[in-house]
Amino acid sequence: MEKNLLIQNLKTKAGIDNLSDRTFDEVATLFLPQFAEDDNITDESYAQPLQILKTMSGQLRHEVADGITKGKTQWETEQKTAQQKAIEDAVAAAKAEWEKATQTPKPEDKPEEKPDFAKLVADEVAKLKGELTGDDSALGKLAKQFTDYMAKVEQEKKDAIVNKIREDLKSYLLDVRLADREPVVNLAIKEMEIKEDSDFDKLKIDVEKLYEAKYKEFYGDSGSGPYAGGAGGGSNSNKDFENYIKQKQAEAEAAANETKEIEAKLL
């Protein structure tokens, strides 16, 4: 068996979607010698590589979930610690500013101006908070990384759902509707606008219409139709095909009986 075919078989049999192509390639390379003779390949041959792939998939899912939880907890803890330190530093700075202001000699002909201690604290807190949580700060960068990672995970989930819908539409056209031009099926599905929350029943109707339009565009009004069994497809075309077969069987039986009657008369 060729390596590319082994990789494709492993993907199909494993039924997992969170491992990279490189992972499948490496596992296929490792087990390729035992698939060298096609006659000796059985379901048992796939047992060990499939178990390894499924174990790797499960571990990856666990690590992703654990990483998200730990990353969020670490970010929240560091943010609280940084904010507490910012407040303490602001208080210390405001106190120093207040002491400096009160120790400065004032002209006797002017009333002594007392600093607004609350405002000094608030200003210092705002300043340090901006330095610690701004976009260029350590916490700011960590928050952005976490947000970007969550957005990527969410997008990958949506893409997986959309890809599954596309595969189901293809299976519907080929296996249920018996579409007989797979390249046209692929083209029709590719041009479909599909979202993760799309109504699948409506998509089936839309993809049929698009497939039939593409079929007519490529093959015109030919004698054959877009579905197996004749033009138009559907139950009517299948019934016509069945009736045609029954008619031919009846004609063959009648011819056989007629032959027997002639032979009987000649004996």
C-alpha positions as CSV (number, residue, x, y, z in Angstrom):
1,M,0.0,0.0,0.0
2,E,1.3,3.5,-0.8
3,K,1.9,5.9,2.0
4,N,-0.7,8.5,0.7
5,L,-3.4,5.8,0.6
6,L,-2.5,4.6,4.1
7,I,-2.7,8.2,5.4
8,Q,-6.2,8.6,3.8
9,N,-7.4,5.3,5.3
10,L,-6.1,6.3,8.8
11,K,-8.0,9.6,8.6
12,T,-11.2,7.9,7.5
13,K,-11.0,5.1,10.1
14,A,-9.9,7.4,13.0
15,G,-12.7,9.9,12.5
16,I,-10.8,12.7,14.4
17,D,-10.4,16.3,13.3
18,N,-7.9,17.9,15.6
19,L,-4.6,16.3,14.5
20,S,-2.4,17.9,11.9
21,D,-1.5,16.3,8.5
22,R,2.1,16.0,9.7
23,T,0.9,13.8,12.7
24,F,-0.9,11.5,10.3
25,D,2.2,11.4,8.0
26,E,4.5,10.5,10.9
27,V,2.3,7.7,12.2
28,A,1.8,6.4,8.6
29,T,5.6,6.4,8.1
30,L,6.1,4.5,11.4
31,F,3.6,1.7,10.5
32,L,4.1,1.6,6.7
33,P,6.2,-1.6,6.7
34,Q,3.4,-3.7,8.1
35,F,1.1,-2.5,5.2
36,A,3.6,-3.4,2.5
37,E,1.7,-6.5,1.4
38,D,-1.9,-5.7,0.4
39,D,-3.0,-9.3,0.8
40,N,-1.9,-9.4,4.4
41,I,-3.8,-6.2,5.4
42,T,-6.8,-6.7,7.8
43,D,-8.7,-4.6,10.2
44,E,-6.3,-5.8,12.9
45,S,-3.5,-4.1,10.9
46,Y,-5.1,-0.8,11.6
47,A,-5.7,-1.4,15.3
48,Q,-2.4,-0.1,16.7
49,P,-1.9,3.0,14.6
50,L,-5.6,4.0,15.1
51,Q,-5.2,3.6,18.9
52,I,-2.1,5.8,18.8
53,L,-3.9,8.5,16.8
54,K,-7.0,8.5,19.1
55,T,-4.8,8.7,22.2
56,M,-2.9,11.7,20.7
57,S,-6.3,13.3,19.8
58,G,-7.7,12.9,23.3
59,Q,-4.5,14.2,24.9
60,L,-4.5,17.2,22.6
61,R,-8.1,18.0,23.5
62,H,-7.3,17.7,27.2
63,E,-4.2,19.9,26.9
64,V,-6.1,22.6,25.0
65,A,-8.9,22.7,27.6
66,D,-6.4,22.6,30.5
67,G,-4.3,25.4,28.8
68,I,-7.3,27.6,28.4
69,T,-8.3,27.2,32.1
70,K,-4.8,27.8,33.4
71,G,-4.2,30.7,31.1
72,K,-7.3,32.4,32.3
73,T,-6.6,31.8,36.0
74,Q,-3.0,33.0,35.6
75,W,-4.1,36.2,33.8
76,E,-6.7,37.0,36.4
77,T,-4.3,36.4,39.3
78,E,-1.6,38.6,37.7
79,Q,-4.0,41.3,36.9
80,K,-5.2,41.5,40.6
81,T,-1.6,41.5,41.9
82,A,-0.6,44.2,39.5
83,Q,-3.6,46.4,40.3
84,Q,-2.9,46.0,44.1
85,K,0.7,47.0,43.6
86,A,-0.4,49.9,41.5
87,I,-2.6,51.2,44.2
88,E,0.2,50.7,46.9
89,D,2.7,52.5,44.7
90,A,0.2,55.3,44.0
91,V,-0.4,55.8,47.7
92,A,3.3,55.9,48.4
93,A,3.9,58.4,45.6
94,A,1.0,60.6,46.6
95,K,2.2,60.6,50.2
96,A,5.7,61.6,49.2
97,E,4.3,64.4,47.0
98,W,2.1,65.5,49.9
99,E,5.1,65.5,52.4
100,K,7.2,67.5,49.9
101,A,4.5,70.0,49.4
102,T,3.9,70.5,53.1
103,Q,7.6,71.0,53.8
104,T,8.1,73.7,51.2
105,P,8.3,77.2,52.8
106,K,5.4,79.4,51.8
107,P,5.5,83.2,51.5
108,E,3.9,84.8,54.6
109,D,1.6,87.0,52.6
110,K,0.0,84.0,50.9
111,P,-2.4,81.5,52.5
112,E,-0.9,78.0,52.8
113,E,-2.2,75.8,50.0
114,K,-2.9,72.2,51.2
115,P,-2.5,69.5,48.5
116,D,-5.6,67.4,47.6
117,F,-4.4,64.1,48.9
118,A,-7.3,62.1,47.4
119,K,-6.7,63.6,44.0
120,L,-3.0,62.8,44.1
121,V,-3.8,59.2,45.0
122,A,-6.4,58.9,42.2
123,D,-4.0,60.5,39.6
124,E,-1.1,58.1,40.5
125,V,-3.4,55.1,40.5
126,A,-4.7,56.0,37.0
127,K,-1.2,56.6,35.8
128,L,0.2,53.3,37.1
129,K,-2.8,51.3,35.9
130,G,-2.3,52.6,32.4
131,E,1.3,51.6,32.5
132,L,0.5,48.1,33.8
133,T,-2.6,47.3,31.7
134,G,-2.0,49.2,28.5
135,D,-1.7,47.5,25.1
136,D,2.2,47.5,25.4
137,S,2.3,46.3,29.0
138,A,2.9,42.7,30.0
139,L,-0.7,42.2,31.2
140,G,-2.0,43.9,28.0
141,K,0.0,41.6,25.8
142,L,-1.1,38.5,27.8
143,A,-4.7,39.6,27.6
144,K,-4.4,40.0,23.8
145,Q,-2.8,36.6,23.4
146,F,-5.6,35.0,25.4
147,T,-8.3,36.8,23.4
148,D,-6.6,35.9,20.1
149,Y,-6.3,32.3,21.1
150,M,-9.9,32.0,22.1
151,A,-11.0,33.6,18.8
152,K,-8.9,31.1,16.9
153,V,-10.4,28.1,18.8
154,E,-13.9,29.4,18.2
155,Q,-13.2,29.9,14.4
156,E,-11.8,26.4,14.2
157,K,-14.9,25.0,15.7
158,K,-17.1,27.0,13.2
159,D,-14.9,25.8,10.3
160,A,-15.2,22.2,11.5
161,I,-19.0,22.4,11.6
162,V,-19.2,24.0,8.1
163,N,-16.8,21.3,6.6
164,K,-19.1,18.6,8.2
165,I,-22.2,20.2,6.6
166,R,-20.4,20.3,3.2
167,E,-19.5,16.6,3.5
168,D,-23.1,15.8,4.5
169,L,-24.4,17.7,1.4
170,K,-22.0,15.8,-0.8
171,S,-23.2,12.5,0.7
172,Y,-26.8,13.6,0.2
173,L,-26.3,14.3,-3.5
174,L,-24.2,11.3,-4.3
175,D,-25.8,8.6,-2.1
176,V,-29.4,9.7,-1.7
177,R,-30.1,11.6,-4.9
178,L,-27.7,9.5,-6.9
179,A,-26.0,12.4,-8.7
180,D,-23.8,11.0,-11.4
181,R,-21.3,13.8,-11.8
182,E,-19.1,14.2,-8.7
183,P,-17.0,17.1,-10.1
184,V,-20.2,19.1,-10.7
185,V,-21.3,18.1,-7.1
186,N,-18.1,19.4,-5.7
187,L,-18.4,22.7,-7.7
188,A,-22.0,23.3,-6.6
189,I,-21.1,22.7,-2.9
190,K,-18.1,24.9,-3.2
191,E,-20.3,27.8,-4.4
192,M,-22.8,27.4,-1.5
193,E,-22.8,30.0,1.2
194,I,-22.8,27.9,4.4
195,K,-22.7,29.0,8.0
196,E,-22.4,26.9,11.2
197,D,-26.0,27.6,12.0
198,S,-27.5,27.1,8.5
199,D,-30.7,25.2,8.1
200,F,-29.6,21.8,6.6
201,D,-33.0,21.0,5.0
202,K,-33.0,24.3,3.2
203,L,-29.4,23.7,2.1
204,K,-30.3,20.4,0.6
205,I,-33.0,22.1,-1.6
206,D,-30.6,24.9,-2.6
207,V,-27.7,22.6,-3.4
208,E,-29.9,20.4,-5.6
209,K,-31.0,23.5,-7.6
210,L,-27.4,24.6,-7.9
211,Y,-26.2,21.2,-9.0
212,E,-28.9,20.8,-11.6
213,A,-28.1,24.3,-13.0
214,K,-24.4,23.6,-13.1
215,Y,-25.1,20.2,-14.8
216,K,-27.2,21.9,-17.5
217,E,-24.5,24.5,-17.9
218,F,-21.8,21.9,-18.6
219,Y,-23.8,19.2,-20.4
220,G,-26.8,21.1,-21.8
221,D,-30.1,19.3,-22.5
222,S,-28.5,16.0,-23.2
223,G,-30.4,12.7,-23.2
224,S,-29.0,11.8,-19.8
225,G,-29.9,13.7,-16.6
226,P,-28.1,14.9,-13.6
227,Y,-29.1,11.9,-11.5
228,A,-28.8,8.2,-12.2
229,G,-31.7,6.7,-14.0
230,G,-32.5,9.4,-16.6
231,A,-33.3,13.0,-17.0
232,G,-34.9,14.8,-14.2
233,G,-33.8,12.4,-11.5
234,G,-36.0,11.7,-8.4
235,S,-38.6,8.9,-7.9
236,N,-40.3,9.3,-11.3
237,S,-37.1,8.6,-13.2
238,N,-36.2,5.7,-11.0
239,K,-39.7,4.2,-11.6
240,D,-39.4,4.6,-15.3
241,F,-36.1,2.8,-15.2
242,E,-37.6,-0.1,-13.2
243,N,-40.5,-0.4,-15.6
244,Y,-38.1,-0.5,-18.5
245,I,-36.2,-3.4,-16.9
246,K,-39.5,-5.3,-16.1
247,Q,-40.6,-4.8,-19.7
248,K,-37.3,-6.3,-21.1
249,Q,-37.6,-9.2,-18.7
250,A,-41.2,-9.9,-19.8
251,E,-40.2,-9.8,-23.5
252,A,-37.3,-12.3,-22.8
253,E,-39.7,-14.7,-21.0
254,A,-42.2,-14.5,-23.9
255,A,-39.5,-15.2,-26.4
256,A,-38.3,-18.2,-24.4
257,N,-41.8,-19.6,-24.1
258,E,-42.4,-19.2,-27.8
259,T,-39.2,-21.1,-28.6
260,K,-40.3,-23.9,-26.3
261,E,-43.7,-24.2,-28.1
262,I,-42.0,-24.4,-31.5
263,E,-39.6,-27.0,-30.3
264,A,-42.5,-29.1,-28.9
265,K,-44.3,-29.0,-32.2
266,L,-41.3,-30.2,-34.1
267,L,-40.7,-33.2,-31.9
